[in-house]
Each structure stands twice: as C-alpha cells, then as structure tokens.
Amino acid sequence: MAAAALKHTTIWIAPRSVGERSLVTDPVLQVRLGGRAGQSTALQRCSLEALPPVRSAVLVFDARDVALMRVKVPPLSGARLLRALPNILEDQLLQDPQACSFVPGPAQGDGERLVAVIDRSWFEFVIGALERRGVRVLAAWPGQLAQPIEPGCWSLSCLNQSLALRLSPTEGLGWFAGAESAGRTEALSALFETAVSLMPKPALLHVRIDDPAWQPCIEEAARQAGLAVDFHELAPDFACPIDLLAARQGSVGRRWLAGVDWRAWRLPALLAGATAAVAVIGLNLHWAQLARERTELRQAMEAGFRQAFPKAQVVVDPLLQMRRQTAELRLRAGQDGPEDFLPLLLRFTRLMGPGAADALAALDYRDGRLKVRWRAGALDPARRESLRLACQRAGLRLEFEGDTQALVSVAG
C-alpha cells in the first residue's frame, strides 16, 4: 500500500556547492515532515529522489547562498523597485546581476531597504525539481533569517557543514564550517568574532544542530567567546521577514522552463535530432536523384529534338520548340492540328450533342483556346457537370467562367 501524502514539510536545502546531481541523488537534504495534526516528526536526511511523498513544503536555503544587503533605494515600489535593484547592487555583487534574483525585505529607516540576493539558476533548479515531484512550495527563506530568535539572544544553526547566525530579526550571517572538528571550532570562533564586531554580545546563544558532533565544537568556541549556550531542536521561524519566492513573480515563462526536467528529455532530444538529420539527409539525396533524372530527361528531349530537327541552332526549351516545329510542318502540309479552330470546335460540338447550335450564342478562338458563350438558361447545373466530364474523357479541358461562358482547350 502506498504511503499517504503528508502535510507540508520543512526542507533545509544543501549549499549550491554540492552541485545539482548530488542534490538529486545524495542524502544532503535535512527534512522534517509535518504530521497530520501539525505534530513535528524526527529530522531525517535524504536526497530529492528519496524524498517522502508530501503535498507542500517550506524551504530553507543555505545561508552562504543568500546575500543579505542593506542599501539605500529610491522611493519606488513593486515591479519598478525590482527592475532598479540590479543596477543599484551591481557594484556590490561578485557575479552578473542579471543572473541573480532580488527580493526586497523590510524597510530599515533612512531610506534603506533589506534586500536578499540569490543565484537565479540554482534557486529555479531547486524549486523546479520539487514542483516536478508534485511538491507545492509554500515559502523559501534565507537560512540566516529562518530560525527563531528571542530578544537579547542570538540564534545559531549548524547543518550541512554550514553555519547560519541570526543576530536580530533582520540581521544574519552565513559561514562555512567544514567537516573536521578543529576546522569547525575555528570557523565558529571567527563567526562569533565577526558578529561581536557588528553588535553587542548577547546574554545567551540558542543553538540548533543536525548532528551531535557539532556540540563539542560549539561549546568550545562559545567558551572562548564568552557566550552562554542553550541547545534547541532544529526548527524554522515561520515569521521569517523575507520570502525568496517573491523573486519569481512576473516570470511565468522562466518558471515554466525551470519546471522542465531537461535531463529526462536528453534521450528523446537525441532521437529527435537523429531522426531530423536522417530526414534532411534523405531529402537531399532524393533531391539529388530527381535533379539527376531531370538533367537526363532534358538531355534526352534535346537529343530527340536535334535528331528530328538537325538544323536548329539553339535549344532552349526542347518541348516547346518541338511543338512549334511540328505545328509549322503541319501548317506547311495543309493539315489541321488538334488545337486548331475547326478540329477543336468539331470535337466540342459533338460532345454537346444535337442541341449545340441552339445553345451556343457566340464563339471566340485565340491561341489554341476556344471561348464559348451559351444562351441564358441553355445549360442547367447537371448538364454542365456531365459536359465537363465528357470533355475530360475526350481529352479536352473545359473551364467555366460564370453561368454562360467557358474556355475549351486540348488537355495538356
């Protein structure tokens, strides 16, 4: 029996440095499933492929992948502010602003605004990968602001070899810690030293960890920094002031593209490309064959024409020239051709039957075509159709022009 889908979970996303493939196949995600009545479950580590069935989730991105900046912004709002932020922050970023997503946060006073910046391709990959698996993403928060905080305290999260320190409701730091105990202790000490330089030291440090191996390193670094430590269960702050999903508003096309699993389309794309290449090659080979046959046919026609009329100086259109020469010889011999007036009229009137003389009102012959005008009411629709079929069987082409006129010619 398939497992029932649970309510939304909290997923702590591994840093971008692990790579897209590792995120999908390796157990680098920290997941806490939400119970049916909202009860919290045990923290577990898994990959995207092994993610349990869930309907919805909130995501916590690694603090090192999200930059929090305080910038002075003009008095803009909404879409106009989003368009202005890449230009405002261009000098403060290490990568192309066009490759980043910007999310304005709360106003900080003096015209300043808190802005979160994240790499767009990584952000869209993570969201798209979850949405393709049927998970509705409710919110996406920066790790340094996604942990509960109390007045007079700092909040520290240690997971995925990363540190996220929240100093206030809108202040936070991200730091790399590594996997070795000595390296973690040094990283924690450097983080505390940097934090103390930014704001006064708190009375208590709330710590949330994903592995008990963090505890000795944290206690040693906190002792050196003179901080009291209190350990808590890893949990998000549902009142996080910045939701990174706001960066996806107004980008429906980009979101749709991000939702496509291009890796799943590699084989079909290769097959489609190979099929198209074979079709193009086949069409070119067929065209070459037809071109060769056309050349051979034209050469045969020209040879036949020169054999019949050896005195011809230039051969441009052998078929047309053959017709003209044949017509000229027939004329010299005093013979009528099938396209001449009398033979054409005779064949046509025979097909019309004994009532032809009473039905015809006028005749006009020009360039091998006989223009016929009937008397009004001489032909009903049924008789017109039968006459057209009779002409077709006799090798004539009958083209009606309105109700009382038609053109008759020898079928080519």
N, C-alpha and C positions, 0 to 999 in steps of 0.2 A: 504494500500500500504506500503510495507516495506521501511524503511528508507534507503536512498542511502549511500553507504560506503564513508566515508570522507578520506581525505589525512591524513598523519601521525599526531599523536598527541604527546604531551609531558605528561608522566605519572610519578608523584613523588611516589615512592614506600614507603609504610609504613615500619617502622623498623621490623626486624626479630622477636622482642619480641611480636608482636601481634599474631604470630602463623599463620600456613598455612590456617587453617579453617577460621579464621577471615578475612584473606586477600581475600578469595574467597567470603564470604557471607556478611561481614560487610562493610559499606562505609568508608574505611580507605585509599582509594587512592585519590590523588589530580590529576585531569585530566584537561588538556586544549586542546580542539580539534582544529585542524588546518582547516581553511576554505578552500574552493575550490580554491581560488586565493591566498592562503597563509595568509589570514587575521586571526588574533588571535580572539579566542572566549572567553567567560567568563569561569573562573575557576569553576569547579564543583567537588563535592565529590561523589564517588561511589565505588562499590565493583567490583571484577572481573566478577561476574555473571551479574551485571548490566552495564557493560562496553558497550558504544555505538559501533555500527559497524564501524570499522576502518581498513584500509589496512596496515598501517605501524605506528610505534611509536618509539620514543626515550624515554629511561627510565632514571630516576634519582634515584639512590639508597640512602637510608638514610645514612647520614654522620657517624652515630655511627656503621654502619655495614661494613664500609670500612676503613681499616687502611692504612694511607699513611706513608711510611718509606723511609728514606734516608740511603742507605747502599753502602758500597764500594764493587764493584763487579769486578771479573777478566775480562780480555779483551775477553769476549765471546759475541755471538750474536745469535738471533734466538732461535731454539729449544734447543741448548746447554745451553744458559742462563736460559731458563725456567726450565730445569732439575736441574740446580745448585741453583736456588733461594730457594727452600725448605730447603736445607742444610745450606745456608748462613743465613737465617732468623729464623732458628729453635729455637735459644736461645731467640729470641725477641717475640715469639708468645705464647699465653696462651692456644692454642689448637694444636692438631696434624697437622703438616704441610701438611700431605697427605690429610687432609680434607679441605684444602684451595685452592683457585685459585689465582695465582700470575700474575700480569700484569706489565711489565716494562714500566716506563714512560720516560720522557726526561732525558738526562744526566745532572748532576748538577756540573760538574767540579771536579777535584782532584780524578777522578775515581769513584765518587759517582753516584748513579742512584736512581731516584724516583721510588718506587715500590708500587703498590696498592694491598692489600690483602683482600679477601672476602671469606666468608664461601661458599664452593662449592655447598653443598646440597641446601642451601637457594637460591643461585644465579640460579642454574639449575631449581629449582622448579618454580621460578618467570618467567624465560624465557620460560620454557616448558609450563606453564599454559597459557601464552599469545599466543604462537605459536599454541597450540591446538585450540584456538579460532580464528585462521586464521589471527592473527596479526603478521606481519613481523617486527621483532625488528631491527631497523637500528643502534642503538648505546645504550650503557649503561654506565652512568657516575657516579662517586662518588659525593655525594651531596655537599661536601665541595669545589669541583672544578667546579661545574656545574652551577655557577651563574656569571653573567657578573661582571667584575671588571675594574676599571679605575686606572691609575697611581695616587699614593698619597691617595688612598681611600681603605677602607675595604668594603667587601660585606657580608651582613648577611641575611640568610634565616631562617624563623621561620615557621615550619609547622609540623603537626603530633606530637606535644609535643617534638620536637627535634630542636636543633639549629645547623646551619652549617655556619661557619665563614670562609670566604676566605681572606687570608692575602696578597697573591701575586698570580701570575699565577700558581705557583706550591706549594703553602703552604695553608693549611686549617686545621680547627679543627671541630670536632663534639662533641655535648654536649647534655645531657638530661635536659629538662626544666620542664616537668610535666604539670598538668592542672590548678593548683592553681596560682593565681596572685602573691602571696608572693613568692612561690617557683620559679616561672619564673623570677622574679626580681633578686632573689639571684643567680639563675643559670646564668643569663646574666651578672651579676656583676663578678662572678667567671670566666666566659669565657673571658670577657674583660681584667681582671687582668692577666690571663694566656697569652693572646695574646700580651699584652704590655710587658710582660717579654721576649717574643720571638723576637719582632721587635718594632721599634719606633712607637709611636702613630700617626695615620694618621690625616689629616685635616678634613675628612668627612667620615661618615659611611652610606653606602647605605643599606637600609633595605627592604626586601621583605617578606610579611606575607600572610598567608592564611586565617586569621581571624582578624577582627578589635580589638578583645580583647587583642591581643598582644601589641597594640600601647602604652597604658599607662605604661606597664612594661618596654618596650624598652626605652621610653623617660626617665623614672626614672633611669634606670641602666646607660644609656648613660650620663645623667646629673652628676651622681656620678663619672663616669669615665672621664668626661670632653671631651666627644665626641659630635660633631655636627651630627645630624641625618637627613637623606633625605629618604623619603619613595618612593618606586617604585612598579610597578606591578611585580608579581611573573613570572619570565621567565628564561629559561635556557641559558647557554652560549654555543652556537654551536661550539665554538673553544676550547672546553674542551681538555686538553692535554692528558688525559687517557681515553681509551675506554675499559671497562671491557669485552667486547665481544672478545677481543683478547685472553682471557684466554680459550676460547672454541675451538680455532684452534687445529686441530690434535686430537680431542676427539670425533670422529663421533659416536662411539659406545655408549659412555656415554651420548652424546646429544640425541641419539635416545631413550635411556632408560628414560632420563629426559622428553622426549616428550610424554611418555605414561602416560595416566591418570589411575594410578593403582587403584584408588578408584572406577572408573567405572567398573573395572574388578573383584571387590570383589565377587559379586553375581555369575557371570559366573565361577569364580575360585572355589567358594564353591560348585556349582553344578557339575563342572567337577571333583572335588575331591571326592564328594559323589558318583558320577557315577563310578569313578575308584575304590573306596572302595567296592561298591556293586559288580562290576565285579570281583574283586580279591576274595571277599568272595564267590561269586558264582562259580568261577573256582575251588577254594579249596574244596567246598562242592561237586562239580561234580567229582573232582579227588578222593575224599574220597569214593564216591559212586562207581566209577569204580574200585578202589583198593579193596573195599569190594567184588564186583562182581567177580573180578579176583581171589581173595582168595577162594570164594565159588566155582567157576568153577574148580579151581585146586584141591580143596578138593574132588569135585565130580568125577573128572577124576581119581584121585588117588584111591578113593574108588572103582570105576569101575574096575580099573586095578587090585587091590588087590583081588577083587571078582573073576575076571577071572583067575588070576594067584596068588593064595594064597601063593605059595612057594617063591615068590620074596622077597629078603632080604631088599634091599634098593630101594626106588623110588625117582629118581632124576628128570627125565623128563617122566611123565607117557605116553604122546602121542608117543614119540619116542620109549620108551620101549615096548609099545603095538604093534607098527608096527613091531619091531624086533621079538617079541614073535610070532606074527601072521605069519610072513614070515617063521620063523623056523618051526612052526606047519605045515604050508602048504608044506614046503620042505620035512618034515618027511612023510607027507601023499602022496607025489609024485604029488602034484598039482602045477600048474603054477600060479603065481601072475600076475596082470596087468602090473607090471613093469619089468617082466622077458623078456628075449630077444625075444623068439618066439611070445608070445602074442602081444608084442609092435610092432614087425615087421609086423605081420599079420594085425593088425589094421591100421597101416600106409599105407601098400601097397594097402589095399582095398580102402583107400581114394584116392590114386594116380590113380587107375583105371588100365585098361589093359596094358597101356604103361609103367608100373613101371619097368619091367625087362630091357627094352631098355634104360630107363632114368637114372637108378642107375649105378654108377661107382664103389662105394665101401661102405662098412658098418663097423662101429666100435661100439661095445657096452661096456659100463662101468658104474657101479654104478647106474643102472636103467635109463641110458640115452643112446639113440641111435644116433650116429653121422653118418650123411648121406652125401655122396658126389655125385653130379649129373655129368652127362656128359655135356661138354660145349654145350651151346645152347639148352639144353633139356627143360628148363623152361623159358618162357618169363614172363615179369612182371605181366601180367594179370593172368596167370596160377599160379604164385607164390602166389598172393593175394587170389585167390579162394581156393588154397590148405590150406593156413593158416586159412581161415575162416572155412573150412571143418574140420580141426583138432580141432579147438576151439569148434565146435558144438559136436564133438565126444569125448570130454574130454581129448584131447591131447594138449600139448604145443609145438608149432613149432617156433624155433628161428633161423633165417637165419644168417649165418656168411659169408658174401661176396656173390658172384653170384653163386657159385657152392657148398656151404657147408651149412648144417643146423643141429640143435640139436633137437631131438624128445624125449619128456618125458611125463609121465602121469601128467595131470594138478592137482596141489595140492589144 
